[in-house]
């Protein structure tokens, strides 16, 4: 009794057959489309490791039912930029070497990119607030802040 | 000194029979499958750390693995430097029982200090051997040769010969020479430079493969159904509801071990919640509200004096003032952002496990005992997971995956859910410390006595038992891998000093190491207590430390930190009188009494009304000897600071009488961006000294620096970690009015 969901992922129209309309978007992206920028962290929208862009906004894909994103335009870390054509936030994270284990970094980059798209020249406090719901256990925060501030300068 | 270091963990035998092998065989990467490549890994016979291929590309086979600390980049730098080849010519195969030598688990800040030194020795022997060959080939005296980018030529010029040409089509087997000449650090061009991390770009572009991303053809997905209580027995279960889920395959039950398997991940998750299981009642945990009474009452398996000078018992008697303080630290979970995950495949009587463990070579024999197999029938291949900071759920999850795979005879991927990781990873145990001192009439520390209450080491316990063994009732391998370095104590010279360890026979949860195990707890207490003595004797915190140190490097670090933090004695700074009180605190350690020196000055703001402590800034001075990668080192120090500020201010496991109740990030909060301090670092580089570890030492000084700053700000002593608002408000209420 599968249903078909159509959506756009990283610019490509996709048609997905799913058994359960409640299945979170995360599993469609990872297990059906083979993308793995985003990760399962908590399944509770508490940590941010699964973040993708939904029509340009940061979205926790671990709790968003696939049926609720029909027709949506989804961008993942893979679609944000590439080694050849990096997004300014990705370049800034490399320039600042802003990763330790890197498991949370998808969420940091996606959250920051969505925030910077709407907020030019933010203060560091604004960036801290924007990332307040993204968790990192390695303690990479000081580098992540530097990277986002660097990207903000680039993008303004 | 090194002996004390080596005794900490069992696998650290260095030097001697290491064998460096050069081959022209194709490089062997981590093959996907159970086939065992024919490559020796036994460091006592034919262990091979290095291979050079016909293009001059070097492969490093490292038993130490990348846990997010930058270790592999640093080990690659060491290899390239010592071999005099460009950095980008070295690739690394890490953590594979079939391919890499057993260099011991990746823990205890030993990847560079021990693993790196082993690798450096192998590379130095290799270079020396290649120079011998080149001398013969070029008919030039060895001392007149130079190496540039893997090409040897006479210093005076002329044609050179490459490493690949020198090795030719032979396999050269060379015993590592412990006295093979090491490169002079003044000639270093790679070690000591901030080479960018090898793994970062792929992690930034989403092309990196964590173990969570690893797939095998025909792979099934599993989820665990862990017991409702720690010691609960599975009385019955029904998977009738699961059978309605498309993709559901079956349940796997062995005793109290229950898992569900499906063809896709979401179906496995649905099945794990749809399954109906009846567990026996169990309520064997202590009352959390009285945890430290429980710890104090716990029977000690052994009481051991682990540091002693003079006659402390006698010196406690006499005139002056007696000070006493008790410190405690809550239970912590490792809190990896990615829950543990492993892929296992059992076929043709062989088991292969792709695992994020710190210790492939330790997991292999554990799995063998659990499954009744021979170790050589099992291959453990490391694939990076989320940061673990110690023994998190990785090994337990890997063993559970192995058990399911053996049951199914098909490859299976098991990922823990958030509540599995928070609920079932082994824990950093609760720690209690009692301190007392006599200050004589001249204000000197006449006696210093301390007692540490910690679970006994697994070596004398039943070992760290894999969860799957406990649940399924399968045999567990005992291994004597200590949780703590018993090399605890204080870094100061005192005439009468004693540290007594009470190794407890019981503790609420299976204990395991979490970054800076026991050292963080012990350092928190002794650095807090020294600060209490400084306050009572009206001595500046820097001065009291200098007064009791003779160690030249320690004193230099202290002076560097004092200048770096622009420290001024308390007397010259007025205490804030409003709701917000600012203060500064100092803490210092010589890590585990034998290595890395670290000092921190913490700047904090305490809100007297709410009890909230905000760490504004941390000034860190750090001396780990020779620095391999200064940027990687800074990244580690920053991580140590921020992670431990989180443990100091926020983190605390909660539990009922039956089970862990802090099963998510709401109930086990960690530090978030708005509360992250600035971190300023002063690195002391000593290129001519041996490199020491940096993965843990900074952690050990964080809680006490904060506690001492809270006192400096308010006059209140916080002695119970974490310093949550209620704890701080109670301390403020108890503090004398100033």
Interface residues (C-beta under 8 A of the other chain):
Chain A: X1 X2 X19 X20 X23 X24 X27 X30 X31 X35 X36 X37 X38 X39 X40 X41 X42 X43 X44 X46 X47 X49 X76 X77 X78 X81 X82 X83 X86 X90 X93 X94 X97 X99 X100 X101 X102 X103 X104 X105 X106 X109 X125 X127 X128 X129 X131 X132 X133 X134 X135 X136 X137 X138 X139 X140 X141 X142 X143 X145
Chain B: X67 X68 X69 X70 X196 X197 X199 X200 X201 X203 X204 X205 X206 X207 X208 X209 X210 X212 X213 X245 X246 X247 X264 X265 X266 X267 X270 X335 X336 X337 X338 X339 X384 X385 X386 X387 X389 X415 X417 X418 X631 X635 X638 X639 X640 X641 X642 X643 X644 X646 X664 X665 X666 X670 X671 X672 X673 X674 X676 X678 X679
